[in-house]
Amino acid sequence: MSSKRQTIEQKRAAQAYKDVTNVDNVDQQYRAELGRKYNSLARSAPALVQSNGLGQALAFWRAKAGRDKKGEHWLLYSHVSTWVMQELKADPQEALLEWVVQQDTQTYRRATTETMAYLNWLKRFAEALLPESAANEQ
């Protein structure tokens, strides 16, 4: 069982690494600013999910994104949504927020567990690869 778990962890890590490195490729003009904002958001994301629940965290990210499909909130929401929908073998065309509110308690918990595991990798790679917030720079 441990080898299968390690394989899942490796898949999570690979996807999180890819997602974080792609943040730098979004918009050259705002690259550093977006990296800082995404880093800050990714670092706080696990705590947000744990304290408020998956549905509320997803709704918060979507609401903060508004129509901006290039900002940090949308990027984080789409990274989490794509990963979790893929891992739970759900329809990839459906958004995670809409999907998760229609699920039973067991599936909701499974989605939350998968989200937390993925966010832990995303958080670590954001800390390692993206610039820190201006308050932390010297």
Secondary structure, 3 states (H helix, E strand, C coil): CHHHHHHHHHHHHHHHHHHHHHHCCCCHHHHHHHHHHHHHHHHHHHHHHHHHCHHHHHHHHHHHHCCCCCCHHHHHHHHHHHHHHHHCCCCCCCCHHHHHCCCCHHHHHHHHHHHHHHHHHHHHHHHHHCCCCHHHCC
